[in-house]
Amino acid sequence: MNQMTIRGLKIFFKDKGGVFFSLLGVIIIFCLFIFFIGDSITEGLDFLNNAEYVMNSWVVAGMLASSAITTSMGAYAVMVSDREHKCIKDFYSSPLKRSSVAAGYMCTGLIISIVMSIVTLIFGEIYIVANGGEISDAITMIKVLGVILLSSFASSALVCFIVSFIKTSNTYTTISIILGTLIGFLVGAYICIGDLPEGVQWVIKCFPCAHAAVLFRQLLMADGMVTGFSDLPDIALTEFQNKVGVTFEYGEWRAEAWLHVLVLLGTGILFYLLAIINMSRKAKKY
């Protein structure tokens, strides 16, 4: 398993173009915010004296939730390539256990997702500070790293399950592009959730990786919201949190942080198990 993981990591980071395009979703979100939607969103919050800081933190949270899933997709390219070029037959005919081969692919996806999410976090913090914001304190950063682990676990599992059905590089490329484009919508990073139709809001609230975005927003936007809403009624803060996706409400019930954590853990366990079952079924054909 260790050798399969090391091999996957070397192949991924050796392909600079692949690394770049694995961050496609993050790049799209950042560019849209900077060049198109950033000013319009911030102008609508002129009642806040730190609106730019708050919304910069909002976009960084969306980038983090997106990076976990798009970089996982890039990591699993090696699995598709091995399957397409029949390299998988060589692995299965070697002394390596088939479970070790599958675990190697999964570990590769998880590690790359974590590493690239941390890179995204560093870039995001630099961007926030460069635009007059404040760097997160040590405790917040530790919590954010914990959410990165959860987000990467759930995202890599979900992607692993999807990729376990893909047989050719052409199909993989098409799905990667679609996913990289749509992920911003699915985690509520392109536009505030409250501005979307109710049906679309429910789709986002039921998408597992969107729960990671909620946790990131709660941590990264906390200080800015405390300062900005200190002189405003509590209802103003509640409405703002619902609109931008800091909190999810299902009817009259507001989801707590523990639910978001459980959703991410459950998603990771469920889809890794499903991926293992599907990969084991395919392995019997070789």
C-alpha positions, -999 to 999 in steps of 0.1 A, spaced: 0 0 0 28 24 9 45 19 -25 12 24 -43 6 56 -24 41 70 -30 38 61 -67 5 80 -70 18 110 -52 49 112 -75 28 109 -106 3 136 -95 29 162 -84 51 155 -115 23 166 -138 22 204 -132 -7 208 -156 -27 182 -137 -20 200 -104 -31 233 -119 -64 219 -133 -72 200 -101 -76 235 -86 -99 246 -114 -129 250 -91 -109 271 -67 -96 293 -95 -130 298 -110 -145 308 -76 -116 332 -69 -117 349 -103 -155 352 -102 -154 369 -68 -125 392 -78 -137 403 -112 -174 399 -112 -195 393 -80 -172 406 -52 -181 443 -55 -218 437 -59 -220 414 -29 -200 437 -7 -219 468 -17 -251 451 -5 -235 450 30 -228 487 34 -243 485 69 -212 466 79 -180 486 86 -159 455 78 -179 440 49 -149 433 27 -132 413 54 -163 393 61 -170 385 25 -133 377 17 -135 351 45 -167 338 29 -151 333 -5 -120 316 11 -143 292 29 -160 283 -4 -126 278 -20 -116 254 8 -147 233 4 -142 232 -34 -105 224 -33 -111 192 -13 -132 176 -40 -115 190 -72 -80 180 -61 -93 146 -51 -106 143 -87 -71 151 -100 -55 126 -77 -76 97 -90 -64 103 -126 -37 77 -120 -63 51 -112 -82 57 -144 -50 57 -164 -39 24 -149 -72 9 -157 -73 22 -193 -37 11 -200 -42 -23 -183 -15 -15 -157 -39 -27 -131 -35 -63 -144 2 -61 -136 -5 -50 -100 -31 -78 -95 -7 -104 -109 21 -92 -86 26 -103 -49 6 -71 -39 -27 -78 -23 -56 -64 -42 -68 -46 -11 -34 -29 -9 -38 -17 -45 -72 -2 -37 -60 13 -4 -30 29 -22 -53 47 -46 -75 59 -18 -46 71 4 -32 90 -26 -65 108 -31 -69 116 6 -34 129 10 -35 151 -21 -68 165 -11 -54 175 24 -22 189 10 -39 210 -17 -65 222 8 -38 234 31 -22 252 2 -55 268 -6 -59 279 31 -24 295 31 -33 314 -2 -66 324 13 -52 338 45 -26 358 25 -54 372 4 -75 382 34 -45 399 52 -34 416 20 -69 432 17 -70 446 52 -83 416 71 -69 397 100 -51 364 101 -69 337 120 -57 329 155 -40 296 164 -70 279 179 -92 288 148 -64 275 125 -63 242 143 -101 239 140 -99 247 103 -72 221 98 -96 196 115 -124 205 91 -99 201 62 -93 165 73 -131 159 75 -137 176 42 -109 158 24 -121 125 39 -157 129 27 -147 145 -7 -121 119 -16 -145 91 -7 -172 105 -29 -149 111 -58 -133 76 -54 -168 61 -57 -175 81 -89 -141 74 -104 -145 36 -97 -170 35 -126 -148 54 -151 -128 34 -176 -113 59 -200 -93 91 -198 -118 109 -221 -147 102 -198 -126 112 -168 -116 145 -183 -152 153 -192 -164 146 -157 -135 165 -141 -143 196 -161 -180 194 -153 -173 188 -116 -148 216 -115 -173 240 -129 -203 229 -109 -187 225 -75 -189 262 -67 -227 260 -71 -229 228 -51 -211 243 -20 -228 277 -24 -196 295 -33 -206 313 -64 -236 332 -50 -252 335 -16 -275 306 -9 -302 329 3 -304 345 -32 -312 312 -48 -346 296 -54 -358 274 -25 -355 242 -45 -319 249 -53 -312 258 -17 -324 223 -7 -301 207 -32 -271 225 -18 -281 217 18 -284 180 9 -250 179 -9 -225 165 17 -195 187 8 -216 218 13 -216 210 50 -178 214 50 -183 249 36 -206 257 65 -180 247 90 -153 267 72 -176 298 71 -184 295 108 -147 294 117 -132 319 92 -161 345 94 -166 344 132 -144 373 142 -156 395 113 -192 388 121 -188 395 158 -172 429 151 -195 438 122 -228 430 139 -219 441 174 -241 472 172 -269 455 152 -299 434 164 -295 396 168 -320 390 141 -298 409 116 -270 384 123 -293 354 120 -307 365 87 -272 372 74 -259 338 84 -288 321 67 -284 341 35 -247 335 30 -247 298 42 -230 302 76 -259 282 89 -283 257 73 -319 257 83 -343 228 75 -377 243 80 -377 257 114 -347 237 126 -312 251 124 -284 225 120 -257 225 146 -220 219 140 -222 183 152 -246 175 124 -222 188 98 -194 168 113 -216 136 113 -226 142 76 -190 144 66 -179 114 86 -209 94 73 -203 104 37 -166 94 39 -173 60 55 -203 52 32 -187 61 -1 -153 45 7 -172 13 14 -192 16 -18 -160 23 -37 -142 -7 -22 -172 -30 -31 -172 -17 -67 -134 -19 -71 -134 -55 -57 -162 -65 -81 -141 -51 -110 -109 -68 -97 -125 -102 -102 -126 -96 -139 -88 -96 -141 
